[in-house]
Each structure stands twice: as C-alpha cells, then as structure tokens.
Amino acid sequence: MTTVRVEVKPELLRWARERAHLEVGALERAFPKLAEWERQETLPTLKQLQQYAKRTRAPLGFFFLPEPPDEPVPIPDFRTFRDGPIARPSPELLDTVYICQMRQDWYREYAETPGENRLAFVGSLTPTRDVVEAAAGIRRAIGLKGDDRTGGTWENALRDLVEAIEEYGVLVMRNGVVGNNTHRPLDVDEFRGFALSDPWAPLIFVNARDTKAAQMFTLVHELVHVFIGRSALSDVSPRTLPDIEIERWCNQVAAEVLVPLGIFRNEYRPDSDLVGEMRKLSGKFKVSTLVILRRMHDAGGLDRNELWSAYDAELQRLRNLRKVKKEPGGDFYASEAVRVSPRFARALIQSTLEGNTLYRDAFRLLEIRKERTFKAFSAELDIEF
C-alpha cells in the first residue's frame, strides 16, 4: 500500500511549534523526524500532520497556507517582554480571550433584552484624571474602605473583592487553565489578565495561576481599564514602568485603590527591618510584597536603587516559591463558578431554565457535557432546577 505524504512548508511547521512555545526536543519523541521535516529532507504523512496539528494546537488547514498566518491578540496588547513587544501569543492565551469574548457576547445580549440601561461607570474616567481622585472614586463605587482587607486570609480578601466588583456589574473570571482543560495551563509569564470593556457586559479575566496577592493587583488594574472604557491585555506587574501612558496611569491608580498612600504612611515604619515591615504590610493590605515595596518608594522610604535591589531579591524568592508550589485540588462546582463568573453563570442558568437559552448553548458556554453536571452546578449556585 502506497504511503501518501503531504507537502508542508518548513516555515509552517516551525510556526506551529513556536506558536505553542515548543522546542524540537520536546516533540522529537512523538515526531522523531520533525527536524528532517523542517529541513524538507522528508515529508510527513497526513496522519502524522494531523497528530502534529493536535499536539501544537494549530488548525490543520493552516498547514496548507502559502505562509504562516498572522494571529494577533484580538484586543489591544500593552504587554512588553524584555523591553520589547511580545510577537506571538500562545494558543492558550488566544483561546482564553476567544472563550471570554464568546461569553461576553451572550451576556451582552442577555443584558440588553429587557431594555436595561448601560452601565454608566464604564468609560466614566479618563487617564488624565488625578490618580488619587480616580482611585477614591473607584473605591467608593465598589464600597472599598482602607481597612476592609485587614485580617482574614488572602483567599477571603480576593473573594470579597471579586464579589464587590461583580455586584457592581462586572463579570470576573479567574482561571489557571484553558476552559476546563487541566492539560492546558496558562503561563503567568505570558499574561496575568485582561479587560474586555463593554457598557452592558464589562469583563475581567485574571490568570489564577498567579499568587492570590498578585491577582488582587491584576484584578484592580483591569477594573481601572473598565472605568476608562479601554479593553486591554496589560502589563500589570508592579515591576514594570510601562512606556504607554495609559498603562502607567492604570498601574498608579490600581496601587492607590489597594494601598491608599495616606493610609499607608500611617502604617509604614521606615526605620523597621525592611523584610519584616514589607511582609507585615503585605498581610495587612492583602497585596503582594512587590506592591508594598513600590508603595514604600512612593512614601519616600526607599530610594530608586534600594527599591529595585529589594524588588529583584523578593521577586526571585517568590519565583522560587512558585516553582515548588503545588496546585491544590478542590470542588469542581465551586471552581466552575470562579472560572466563569458567578454573575454570568447565574444569568445563563436562569435563562436556560426559562427556555430563553438552549441547553446545548449553555453547555458550550460553561464547557460542560452532561445535564447531571448542569443540575449540580445549579445547586451550587442555589438555583432550583
């Protein structure tokens, strides 16, 4: 029987591999002749190409294009990496954005149907507004006070902040994988979150593989983007000093929302041990130690050299902790609510039970397959089936 081989341009094979952030060595066990394919010394069979497309998460049809396609992130991308733009988003990032856009489209139609008014706060601020005034307005809007997060756990602080933001009308989705696929983790070094601004269905996504403290900052940074009405995939690390004015302003406002400088100065003891003071204030305000270091600098307690020296040392410590940290298990239904936004899930389930949304569409939006799972998830949200 004759083996049919498929002519594929080497640059398309490399595009798929690099798009998935994979080296030849990581694929050579499954595709021992990959290096030869890329040198066009031999060609893959159709079955091999199908397997390669599945492994690299690239659409099979793309391998028959004359040249690699351009796949930009479908929202403004303000991230930088080593002082340059990130050229190629991963399939995990792209699919996460697409999933969120699909859910946002459904929720926008749901919100518009009964003739509800658009959310006035979306686009109500401009990045020329005074940072302290803008932060104070956001704090008032979501009912956040200076000592709201003292005591309790990081998880409780994050949960309370998410609930306050959702209550205000924003869909908040936190996930560490693509959909429900635990084999497709999201890379914190690639992105920490993004905002999809919309006057009826504003949405914030936070990469849940990040630390709880870092998620707090990401969440508020993206909330600021909603208030200025700008969708964005952002640089939200306190270490970054973005060249883009909007990003710089959003970082400043986010820091002021979480750690108001006036309150911080009353709590900060510059003469105390730096590490001990940093961790004490981190626990009090429920933000990362990296944010606290920036606020120490803002309060005049650290000069620029001291800031970056301490910052780089703390960043390395946190990276080491992240390497050994294991992902905890948990209740699927509770986790599902976090992943898809409780506000979104309740609206979708209620619409489905009322007959306005097909079960098929609800299952697709929630990424579940069985009615039994749908019923159990409804019960988790206290919705009677």
VMD Tcl script that draws the C-alpha trace (Angstrom):
set ca {
  {0.00 0.00 0.00}
  {1.44 3.38 -1.00}
  {2.07 5.86 1.79}
  {0.77 9.30 0.89}
  {2.90 12.14 2.17}
  {1.86 15.77 2.46}
  {3.97 18.64 1.24}
  {4.18 21.23 4.01}
  {6.40 24.26 4.00}
  {9.04 24.13 6.78}
  {8.15 27.62 7.96}
  {4.59 26.44 8.71}
  {5.88 23.55 10.82}
  {8.17 25.94 12.71}
  {5.33 28.45 13.08}
  {3.10 25.87 14.74}
  {5.87 24.72 17.07}
  {6.96 28.20 18.06}
  {3.33 29.31 18.43}
  {2.90 26.55 21.01}
  {6.21 27.57 22.67}
  {7.73 24.14 21.98}
  {11.28 23.22 21.02}
  {12.12 20.43 18.58}
  {13.45 18.37 21.50}
  {10.08 18.46 23.25}
  {8.40 16.95 20.18}
  {11.02 14.55 18.84}
  {9.77 11.57 20.85}
  {6.34 11.77 19.20}
  {7.74 13.04 15.89}
  {11.29 11.64 15.53}
  {11.63 13.03 12.01}
  {10.49 16.55 12.83}
  {13.96 18.02 12.24}
  {14.00 16.34 8.82}
  {10.52 17.71 8.06}
  {11.69 21.21 8.93}
  {14.68 20.77 6.61}
  {12.35 19.31 3.94}
  {14.50 16.18 3.75}
  {11.33 14.13 4.14}
  {7.61 14.83 4.37}
  {5.01 13.81 6.99}
  {2.06 11.60 6.23}
  {-1.43 13.06 6.55}
  {-1.95 11.17 9.81}
  {1.35 12.47 11.19}
  {0.40 16.01 10.21}
  {-2.98 15.62 11.92}
  {-1.23 14.43 15.09}
  {1.26 17.29 14.86}
  {-1.57 19.82 14.48}
  {-3.29 18.38 17.56}
  {-0.10 18.43 19.61}
  {0.75 22.03 18.67}
  {-2.93 23.09 18.88}
  {-2.82 24.57 15.39}
  {-5.74 24.25 12.94}
  {-4.92 21.58 10.38}
  {-5.94 23.79 7.47}
  {-3.28 26.34 8.39}
  {-0.55 23.92 7.27}
  {-1.74 24.30 3.69}
  {-1.41 28.09 3.62}
  {1.30 29.71 1.49}
  {2.83 31.35 4.57}
  {2.33 31.42 8.36}
  {-0.79 33.39 9.34}
  {-0.70 36.50 11.46}
  {-2.62 35.83 14.69}
  {-2.65 38.99 16.76}
  {-4.41 39.11 20.10}
  {-7.91 40.42 19.27}
  {-7.70 43.23 21.87}
  {-5.11 45.98 22.37}
  {-1.91 44.36 23.65}
  {0.09 46.55 26.05}
  {2.43 43.86 27.31}
  {6.19 44.08 26.96}
  {8.85 41.45 27.44}
  {12.49 42.34 27.95}
  {11.77 45.84 26.73}
  {10.11 44.69 23.51}
  {6.64 43.66 22.36}
  {5.58 40.01 22.59}
  {5.36 38.94 18.99}
  {3.41 35.68 19.07}
  {0.64 34.84 21.56}
  {0.27 31.22 22.65}
  {-2.77 29.13 21.69}
  {-3.70 29.14 25.39}
  {-3.85 32.92 25.53}
  {-5.76 33.22 22.27}
  {-8.29 30.55 23.20}
  {-8.84 32.14 26.62}
  {-9.60 35.51 25.02}
  {-11.93 33.88 22.49}
  {-13.82 31.99 25.23}
  {-14.28 35.19 27.23}
  {-15.43 37.12 24.17}
  {-17.99 34.40 23.42}
  {-19.36 34.58 26.97}
  {-19.39 38.36 26.87}
  {-21.38 38.32 23.62}
  {-24.02 36.12 25.23}
  {-24.23 38.24 28.38}
  {-24.47 41.49 26.39}
  {-27.48 40.15 24.51}
  {-28.96 38.90 27.79}
  {-28.50 42.31 29.46}
  {-29.89 44.25 26.51}
  {-33.00 42.10 26.04}
  {-35.09 43.51 28.92}
  {-34.02 47.01 27.97}
  {-31.66 47.55 30.88}
  {-29.63 50.75 30.89}
  {-25.97 50.64 30.01}
  {-23.54 50.78 32.93}
  {-22.68 54.45 33.41}
  {-19.33 53.82 35.10}
  {-17.84 52.15 32.00}
  {-15.77 54.87 30.35}
  {-16.54 57.37 33.11}
  {-12.84 58.11 33.81}
  {-10.05 59.39 31.61}
  {-6.33 58.68 32.09}
  {-5.76 62.40 32.55}
  {-7.67 62.34 35.85}
  {-5.73 62.85 39.07}
  {-4.60 59.42 40.32}
  {-5.77 59.90 43.92}
  {-9.17 61.24 42.84}
  {-9.68 58.43 40.33}
  {-8.75 55.79 42.91}
  {-11.03 57.32 45.53}
  {-13.92 57.24 43.06}
  {-13.36 53.58 42.29}
  {-13.10 52.71 45.97}
  {-16.40 54.48 46.67}
  {-18.06 52.78 43.72}
  {-17.27 49.25 44.89}
  {-17.59 50.06 48.59}
  {-13.94 49.51 49.44}
  {-12.56 51.08 52.62}
  {-8.99 51.48 53.78}
  {-9.08 48.65 56.29}
  {-11.50 46.31 54.51}
  {-8.88 43.63 53.89}
  {-7.09 43.55 57.25}
  {-7.28 40.18 58.95}
  {-8.66 37.01 57.37}
  {-7.00 35.04 54.59}
  {-5.71 36.02 51.17}
  {-8.39 33.86 49.57}
  {-11.14 35.58 51.55}
  {-9.78 39.02 50.68}
  {-9.67 38.16 46.99}
  {-13.12 36.58 47.09}
  {-14.61 39.63 48.82}
  {-13.06 41.96 46.26}
  {-14.35 39.85 43.37}
  {-17.85 39.83 44.90}
  {-17.80 43.61 45.30}
  {-16.76 44.11 41.68}
  {-19.32 41.59 40.38}
  {-22.04 43.26 42.47}
  {-21.20 46.48 40.65}
  {-21.92 44.80 37.30}
  {-18.57 43.44 36.09}
  {-18.10 39.79 35.12}
  {-14.95 38.46 36.81}
  {-13.47 35.21 35.53}
  {-10.46 33.60 37.22}
  {-8.89 30.53 35.73}
  {-5.48 28.89 35.53}
  {-6.20 26.68 32.51}
  {-7.98 27.00 29.19}
  {-11.64 26.35 29.95}
  {-11.79 23.16 32.00}
  {-8.77 21.54 30.32}
  {-6.19 20.91 33.05}
  {-3.68 19.86 30.39}
  {-3.58 23.43 29.05}
  {-2.23 25.63 31.86}
  {-1.94 29.39 31.42}
  {1.52 30.91 31.65}
  {1.79 33.72 34.19}
  {4.94 34.95 32.49}
  {2.94 35.43 29.29}
  {-0.05 37.24 30.79}
  {-1.70 37.92 34.13}
  {-5.05 39.22 32.99}
  {-7.05 41.32 30.58}
  {-10.15 43.50 30.41}
  {-12.94 43.43 27.83}
  {-14.70 46.75 28.22}
  {-18.38 46.96 27.29}
  {-21.19 49.23 28.54}
  {-23.52 46.26 29.14}
  {-21.14 43.37 29.79}
  {-17.72 44.50 31.09}
  {-15.49 41.50 31.73}
  {-12.24 40.97 33.62}
  {-10.12 37.85 33.32}
  {-7.42 37.04 35.89}
  {-4.82 34.30 35.49}
  {-5.45 32.15 38.56}
  {-2.04 30.51 38.36}
  {-0.62 33.70 39.81}
  {-0.40 34.23 43.58}
  {-3.51 35.49 45.35}
  {-1.70 38.72 46.21}
  {-0.70 39.29 42.58}
  {-4.26 38.50 41.45}
  {-5.51 41.34 43.67}
  {-3.38 43.85 41.78}
  {-4.28 42.39 38.38}
  {-7.98 42.48 39.22}
  {-7.92 46.15 40.18}
  {-5.66 47.15 37.28}
  {-8.15 45.61 34.86}
  {-11.04 47.24 36.72}
  {-9.38 50.60 36.07}
  {-9.36 49.71 32.36}
  {-13.11 49.12 32.55}
  {-13.60 52.52 34.19}
  {-11.75 54.21 31.33}
  {-13.61 52.09 28.78}
  {-10.49 50.53 27.23}
  {-10.15 46.81 26.55}
  {-6.57 45.67 27.06}
  {-4.16 42.84 27.60}
  {-1.94 44.55 30.12}
  {1.38 44.71 31.84}
  {0.24 44.59 35.46}
  {3.42 43.72 37.31}
  {4.42 46.42 39.81}
  {7.99 45.97 38.48}
  {7.09 47.36 35.09}
  {7.24 51.03 34.26}
  {5.20 50.97 31.05}
  {6.10 53.28 28.21}
  {2.41 53.56 27.35}
  {0.89 56.39 29.36}
  {-2.44 54.63 29.88}
  {-0.76 51.59 31.40}
  {1.40 53.71 33.66}
  {-1.67 55.58 34.89}
  {-3.67 52.35 35.42}
  {-0.82 50.89 37.48}
  {-0.71 54.02 39.64}
  {-4.46 54.06 40.18}
  {-4.55 50.33 40.98}
  {-1.84 50.78 43.62}
  {-3.75 53.72 45.14}
  {-7.03 51.76 45.19}
  {-5.46 48.83 47.03}
  {-2.99 50.76 49.19}
  {-4.01 54.41 49.62}
  {-0.81 56.31 50.23}
  {-2.29 58.39 53.05}
  {-3.31 55.28 54.99}
  {-0.07 53.53 54.10}
  {2.06 56.32 55.55}
  {0.27 55.94 58.89}
  {1.10 52.22 58.99}
  {4.60 52.27 57.50}
  {7.64 52.31 59.82}
  {10.64 53.17 57.60}
  {13.14 52.51 60.41}
  {11.95 48.92 60.92}
  {13.53 45.84 59.35}
  {12.72 46.02 55.63}
  {11.73 42.38 55.15}
  {9.64 42.22 58.30}
  {7.90 45.53 57.56}
  {7.28 44.53 53.94}
  {5.61 41.25 54.93}
  {3.63 42.84 57.75}
  {2.16 45.48 55.44}
  {1.58 42.89 52.72}
  {-0.56 40.90 55.13}
  {-2.42 43.97 56.35}
  {-3.35 45.37 52.94}
  {-3.63 41.93 51.26}
  {-1.45 42.83 48.31}
  {1.83 41.35 47.17}
  {5.09 42.28 48.85}
  {6.14 43.70 45.47}
  {3.31 46.25 45.56}
  {4.30 47.13 49.13}
  {7.87 47.79 48.03}
  {6.59 50.19 45.37}
  {4.47 51.99 47.96}
  {7.48 52.23 50.29}
  {9.27 54.00 47.46}
  {6.24 56.22 46.79}
  {6.15 57.12 50.51}
  {9.81 58.16 50.41}
  {11.12 55.24 52.47}
  {13.27 53.72 49.70}
  {15.27 55.45 47.02}
  {15.23 54.07 43.50}
  {18.33 51.87 43.90}
  {17.09 50.46 47.21}
  {13.70 49.77 45.65}
  {14.98 47.75 42.71}
  {17.58 45.89 44.78}
  {14.92 44.79 47.27}
  {12.39 44.20 44.49}
  {14.64 41.86 42.48}
  {15.54 39.86 45.60}
  {11.88 39.49 46.58}
  {10.86 38.64 43.03}
  {13.40 35.80 42.95}
  {12.12 34.49 46.29}
  {8.55 34.47 45.02}
  {9.58 32.71 41.81}
  {11.31 30.00 43.82}
  {8.17 29.55 45.91}
  {6.06 29.28 42.78}
  {8.29 26.52 41.40}
  {7.68 24.26 44.38}
  {4.05 25.22 44.94}
  {1.56 22.51 44.04}
  {-1.81 23.27 42.53}
  {-4.44 22.33 45.09}
  {-7.43 20.21 44.26}
  {-10.92 21.39 45.02}
  {-14.62 21.08 44.44}
  {-15.36 21.20 40.72}
  {-18.62 23.11 41.05}
  {-17.18 25.79 43.34}
  {-14.22 26.14 40.99}
  {-16.50 26.37 37.97}
  {-18.27 29.39 39.43}
  {-14.92 31.13 39.87}
  {-13.82 30.24 36.34}
  {-16.89 31.51 34.52}
  {-18.04 34.31 36.90}
  {-20.89 33.67 39.35}
  {-22.84 36.56 37.83}
  {-22.53 35.10 34.34}
  {-23.31 31.55 35.49}
  {-26.48 32.55 37.34}
  {-27.74 34.57 34.38}
  {-27.03 31.75 31.93}
  {-28.61 29.01 34.06}
  {-31.70 31.12 34.78}
  {-32.09 31.96 31.10}
  {-31.77 28.28 30.22}
  {-34.36 27.18 32.79}
  {-36.75 29.85 31.50}
  {-36.38 28.47 27.98}
  {-34.63 31.52 26.53}
  {-31.28 29.77 26.01}
  {-30.83 26.29 24.56}
  {-29.26 23.69 26.82}
  {-26.80 22.99 24.03}
  {-25.62 26.60 24.06}
  {-25.45 26.71 27.87}
  {-23.32 23.55 27.95}
  {-20.98 25.06 25.35}
  {-20.61 28.35 27.25}
  {-19.98 26.55 30.54}
  {-17.85 23.86 28.86}
  {-19.76 21.01 30.45}
  {-21.24 17.96 28.72}
  {-23.87 16.37 30.96}
  {-27.23 17.51 32.27}
  {-26.30 15.95 35.62}
  {-23.33 18.31 35.86}
  {-25.54 21.25 34.90}
  {-28.02 20.38 37.66}
  {-25.29 20.00 40.27}
  {-23.76 23.32 39.26}
  {-27.17 24.98 39.53}
  {-27.49 23.62 43.06}
  {-24.04 25.03 43.93}
  {-25.37 28.47 42.96}
  {-28.62 27.91 44.96}
  {-30.74 27.85 41.80}
  {-33.64 25.44 41.94}
  {-33.78 23.18 38.91}
}
mol new
graphics top color blue
foreach p $ca { graphics top sphere $p radius 0.5 }
foreach p [lrange $ca 0 end-1] q [lrange $ca 1 end] { graphics top cylinder $p $q radius 0.2 }
display resetview
